[in-house]
Amino acid sequence: MKLALECPTDLLDLVQSFADFDFILAKVALEDGKYLSYYKTSTNTMKIVDNSVNEEGEPTSVEDLIAVFEEVGGTLLVAPDWIGDSKRTLEAYQECISKVSPERVVGVVQGSTFVEALSCLEKYSGLVAIPYDICSKKKDPPWLMGLRRALLVSNIPNDRLVHLLGFTSLHEFLWYSYRPNVVSIDTGIPVMLGLQGKDILDELESKEVPTYNTMEELKLSQKEWTGICRNIALLRKYIS
């Protein structure tokens, strides 16, 4: 499984050397010129531009998303999605593929139930993305979010390639040991926990606050950097 790492702008030069591909948060790129400039000059052959929600839970608009995609020379674009709302998510996907080649648009599986979420697969082509909180609420325990996503992924045909949007529990990856179609993941958790002086082997207490928002408030020292490196190494062991 390939790994992309989210991190604050000040840590890009340090952290991104550990990543297999670029995962670019459109919201941050629109607000931070230094962040945008870093990914414009990145030489990675794979650049995925994510719709990334704001503080109100609204994803980046299709217009702004495509603007970032074109400016950084994106490879794939993750279409906007709304938690538990397949209708709006599918409409945004259709808008994206009307403006960008369909093979370059990644559809996000969404819905309030497994049946509703899995029905999205009929509308998507190519790689699909599964959020860490699929069919869950923000206040649900992280371990339960991971279990729900693993169960949903188990119902996806083996010939459909899957990208995991974040994660909540290392134990979830045990479910994917024999699922070669689960090909990639993006996450900021190893970085966030390292900055907090925490170990990735410990269970997350909550996922109510987006990982990137938490990281922006934290500072780096040598001790925290050592923790980040250890957490990334441990995560790679679980996803290999």
C-alpha positions in Angstrom: 0.0 0.0 0.0 1.4 3.4 -1.0 1.6 6.1 1.6 1.0 9.9 1.4 1.6 12.1 4.5 -0.3 15.3 5.4 1.7 17.9 7.4 1.8 21.6 8.1 3.6 23.8 5.6 6.6 24.3 7.9 7.3 20.6 7.9 6.8 19.9 4.2 10.6 19.6 3.4 11.1 17.2 6.3 8.1 15.0 6.1 7.4 14.6 2.4 10.7 12.8 1.8 9.0 9.8 3.6 5.9 9.8 1.3 5.4 7.8 -1.9 3.3 10.4 -3.6 1.9 13.9 -3.1 -1.6 14.4 -1.5 -2.5 18.0 -1.8 -5.2 19.6 0.3 -7.0 22.1 -1.9 -8.2 24.2 1.0 -4.7 24.7 2.3 -3.3 25.4 -1.2 -5.9 28.2 -1.7 -5.0 29.8 1.7 -1.2 29.3 1.9 1.0 30.4 -1.0 4.1 28.6 0.4 2.1 25.3 0.6 0.9 25.8 -3.0 4.4 26.7 -4.2 5.9 23.6 -2.7 3.6 21.3 -4.6 3.9 23.3 -7.8 7.6 22.6 -7.9 7.3 19.0 -6.6 8.8 16.5 -9.0 6.7 13.6 -7.8 5.0 11.8 -10.7 1.8 11.2 -8.7 -0.1 14.3 -7.3 -3.5 13.7 -5.9 -5.5 16.9 -5.2 -8.1 16.4 -2.4 -11.3 18.4 -2.0 -10.5 18.9 1.8 -13.4 20.3 3.9 -13.5 23.6 5.8 -14.4 24.3 9.4 -18.1 24.1 8.5 -17.7 20.6 7.0 -18.1 21.9 3.4 -15.7 20.6 0.7 -13.8 22.9 -1.6 -15.9 23.9 -4.6 -15.4 22.2 -7.9 -14.2 25.4 -9.5 -11.6 26.1 -6.8 -10.6 22.4 -6.7 -9.9 22.3 -10.5 -8.0 25.6 -10.2 -5.6 24.1 -7.7 -5.4 20.8 -9.7 -4.3 22.7 -12.8 -1.9 25.0 -11.0 0.0 22.1 -9.3 -0.1 19.9 -12.4 -2.3 17.3 -10.6 -2.5 13.6 -11.7 -5.8 12.7 -9.9 -8.5 14.9 -8.4 -10.7 13.7 -5.5 -14.2 15.0 -6.2 -16.1 16.9 -3.4 -18.1 14.8 -1.0 -20.5 15.3 1.9 -20.6 13.0 4.9 -23.5 10.6 4.7 -24.9 12.3 1.5 -24.5 10.2 -1.6 -26.8 12.4 -3.7 -24.7 15.6 -3.4 -21.5 13.7 -3.6 -22.6 12.0 -6.9 -23.7 15.3 -8.3 -20.3 16.9 -7.6 -18.6 13.9 -9.2 -20.7 14.4 -12.4 -19.7 18.0 -12.4 -16.0 17.1 -12.1 -16.1 14.6 -15.0 -17.8 17.2 -17.2 -14.8 19.4 -16.8 -11.9 17.0 -16.2 -11.1 13.7 -18.0 -13.1 11.0 -16.1 -10.1 8.8 -15.7 -8.4 11.6 -13.7 -11.3 12.0 -11.2 -11.6 9.9 -8.0 -15.1 9.4 -6.7 -15.6 9.3 -3.0 -17.9 6.6 -1.6 -20.5 8.2 0.6 -23.9 7.4 2.2 -25.8 7.0 5.4 -25.9 3.2 5.1 -23.7 0.6 3.5 -26.2 -0.1 0.8 -26.4 3.6 -0.2 -22.6 4.0 0.0 -21.9 0.9 -2.1 -24.4 2.1 -4.7 -21.9 4.9 -5.6 -19.6 2.3 -7.2 -22.1 2.0 -10.1 -21.4 5.6 -11.0 -17.7 5.7 -10.6 -14.9 4.5 -12.9 -11.4 3.7 -11.9 -9.9 4.4 -8.4 -12.4 5.1 -5.6 -11.8 6.7 -2.2 -13.3 5.6 1.1 -13.3 8.1 4.0 -12.2 6.9 7.5 -15.6 7.9 8.9 -17.8 6.2 6.2 -21.3 5.5 7.7 -20.1 6.9 11.0 -20.6 10.1 13.1 -17.7 12.3 14.3 -18.4 11.4 17.9 -18.1 7.6 17.3 -15.1 5.8 18.8 -12.2 5.6 16.3 -12.0 1.8 16.6 -15.7 1.6 15.5 -15.1 3.9 12.5 -12.2 1.6 11.4 -14.3 -1.5 11.8 -17.2 0.0 9.7 -14.9 1.0 6.9 -13.2 -2.4 6.9 -16.6 -4.1 6.6 -17.6 -1.8 3.7 -14.3 -2.3 1.9 -14.8 -6.1 2.2 -17.9 -5.7 0.0 -16.1 -3.9 -2.8 -15.1 -6.2 -5.7 -11.5 -7.1 -5.9 -11.1 -5.5 -9.4 -11.9 -2.0 -8.0 -8.9 -0.1 -6.8 -9.4 1.6 -3.4 -7.7 4.6 -1.8 -8.2 5.1 1.9 -8.8 8.7 3.1 -7.2 8.7 6.5 -7.5 6.1 9.2 -8.4 5.8 12.9 -6.9 2.5 14.1 -3.9 0.4 13.1 -5.9 -2.7 13.6 -8.0 -1.8 10.6 -5.1 -2.7 8.3 -5.2 -6.4 9.3 -8.4 -6.6 7.3 -6.6 -5.5 4.1 -3.8 -8.1 4.3 -5.4 -10.1 1.5 -6.9 -7.2 -0.4 -4.4 -6.1 -3.0 -6.9 -3.7 -4.5 -6.5 -1.4 -1.4 -3.6 0.4 -3.0 -3.0 3.7 -1.2 -3.7 5.8 1.9 -3.2 9.4 2.9 -2.9 10.4 6.6 -1.5 13.0 8.9 -1.8 10.9 12.1 1.8 9.8 12.4 2.9 13.5 12.2 0.1 14.7 14.5 0.8 12.1 17.2 4.6 12.7 17.0 4.0 16.5 17.5 1.9 15.6 20.5 4.6 13.3 21.9 2.3 10.3 21.4 2.9 6.8 20.0 1.0 5.5 17.0 0.6 2.2 18.7 -1.7 3.8 21.3 -5.4 3.9 20.5 -6.8 7.3 19.2 -9.2 8.9 21.7 -11.2 10.8 19.2 -11.4 12.0 15.6 -13.9 14.8 16.1 -11.3 17.5 15.1 -9.6 17.1 11.7 -6.0 15.9 11.9 -4.6 18.8 9.9 -6.3 21.4 12.1 -4.8 19.8 15.2 -1.3 19.8 13.6 -1.3 23.5 12.8 -1.3 24.3 16.5 1.7 22.2 17.4 5.5 22.9 17.3 8.4 20.7 16.4 11.5 19.9 18.5 14.1 17.1 18.1 12.1 14.9 20.5 8.9 15.3 18.5 10.7 14.7 15.2 12.1 11.4 16.5 8.5 10.5 17.4 7.2 11.4 13.9 9.9 9.2 12.3 9.1 6.3 14.5 5.3 6.6 13.9 5.8 6.7 10.1 8.0 3.6 10.3 5.5 1.7 12.4 2.6 2.7 10.1 4.6 1.4 7.1 5.0 -1.9 8.9 1.2 -2.2 9.2 0.4 -1.3 5.7 3.1 -3.3 4.0 
